Amino acid sequence: MVSVGNDTMTPNDWIRVHQEATHFREVKMDLVDSMDNQYRMTFKKDECGDFKLFCHGQAFGNFQILCLKDDLEWIADDGDWKAVVDRINSGVKTVTGIKAR
């Protein structure tokens, strides 16, 4: 499930509603792999207003995403959250939840 404040919706609904939202200061994505191991990625805005990606102890390469880390950050800067989720899902883990503020 996905939440923004008190709203809860499915990941696809969240992406549809917030497709081009650039006002978030933090976006957290919960991921799961084929063996039900859970992971988290966090996009946080830095002092320049650009998103930086944190993988919470995992190496970015372990996700096997079909783009570079800075490319994913730049897509997030543009607010194209559908493209961000699509790129993450191109690897070996799947986005199961999104939280933003």
C-alpha positions as CSV (number, residue, x, y, z in Angstrom):
1,M,0.0,0.0,0.0
2,V,1.0,3.6,-0.5
3,S,0.4,6.5,1.8
4,V,0.8,10.3,1.6
5,G,-0.2,11.8,4.9
6,N,-3.4,10.0,5.9
7,D,-4.3,8.8,2.4
8,T,-3.8,5.1,1.5
9,M,-4.0,3.8,-2.0
10,T,-2.5,1.2,-4.3
11,P,0.9,1.9,-5.9
12,N,-0.6,2.4,-9.4
13,D,-3.2,4.9,-8.0
14,W,-0.4,6.8,-6.2
15,I,1.6,7.1,-9.3
16,R,-1.4,8.3,-11.3
17,V,-2.2,11.0,-8.7
18,H,1.3,12.1,-8.1
19,Q,2.8,11.4,-11.5
20,E,4.5,14.8,-11.8
21,A,4.7,15.8,-8.2
22,T,8.0,17.7,-7.5
23,H,7.0,19.1,-4.1
24,F,8.0,16.1,-2.0
25,R,11.0,16.4,0.2
26,E,11.2,12.6,0.9
27,V,9.9,9.5,-0.9
28,K,10.4,6.1,0.6
29,M,9.8,2.9,-1.5
30,D,9.5,-0.5,0.0
31,L,10.8,-3.4,-2.2
32,V,10.6,-7.1,-2.1
33,D,12.6,-9.8,-3.9
34,S,11.5,-13.2,-5.1
35,M,12.4,-14.8,-1.8
36,D,10.3,-12.2,0.2
37,N,13.3,-10.3,1.5
38,Q,12.3,-6.7,2.2
39,Y,14.3,-3.6,1.3
40,R,13.9,0.1,1.3
41,M,15.0,2.9,-1.0
42,T,14.7,6.6,0.1
43,F,14.9,9.6,-2.1
44,K,15.7,12.7,-0.1
45,K,16.1,16.3,-1.3
46,D,19.5,17.8,-0.5
47,E,20.2,21.5,0.3
48,C,20.2,22.2,-3.5
49,G,16.7,20.8,-3.9
50,D,17.9,17.7,-5.8
51,F,16.9,14.1,-4.9
52,K,19.6,11.8,-3.5
53,L,19.0,8.1,-3.4
54,F,19.8,6.1,-0.2
55,C,19.7,2.3,-0.3
56,H,19.9,1.7,3.5
57,G,23.0,-0.5,3.7
58,Q,22.6,-2.2,0.4
59,A,24.9,-1.5,-2.6
60,F,22.9,0.0,-5.5
61,G,24.3,-2.7,-7.8
62,N,22.6,-5.4,-5.7
63,F,19.2,-4.1,-7.1
64,Q,20.4,-4.8,-10.7
65,I,18.4,-1.9,-12.0
66,L,18.8,-1.2,-15.7
67,C,20.1,2.4,-15.2
68,L,22.7,4.2,-13.2
69,K,22.0,5.7,-9.8
70,D,22.4,9.3,-10.8
71,D,20.0,8.7,-13.8
72,L,17.4,7.5,-11.3
73,E,18.0,10.6,-9.1
74,W,17.5,12.8,-12.2
75,I,14.3,11.1,-13.1
76,A,13.1,11.7,-9.5
77,D,14.1,15.4,-9.8
78,D,11.8,15.6,-12.8
79,G,8.9,14.2,-10.7
80,D,8.4,11.3,-13.1
81,W,7.6,8.7,-10.4
82,K,6.1,6.2,-12.8
83,A,9.4,6.1,-14.6
84,V,11.3,5.8,-11.3
85,V,9.1,2.8,-10.3
86,D,9.4,1.2,-13.7
87,R,13.2,1.5,-13.6
88,I,13.4,0.0,-10.1
89,N,11.1,-2.8,-11.1
90,S,13.4,-3.6,-14.1
91,G,15.8,-5.1,-11.6
92,V,15.5,-8.1,-9.3
93,K,13.2,-6.4,-6.7
94,T,9.7,-5.0,-7.0
95,V,8.2,-1.8,-5.4
96,T,5.4,-2.9,-3.0
97,G,4.8,0.4,-1.2
98,I,5.5,4.1,-1.4
99,K,5.4,6.8,1.3
100,A,6.0,10.5,0.6
101,R,6.0,13.8,2.5
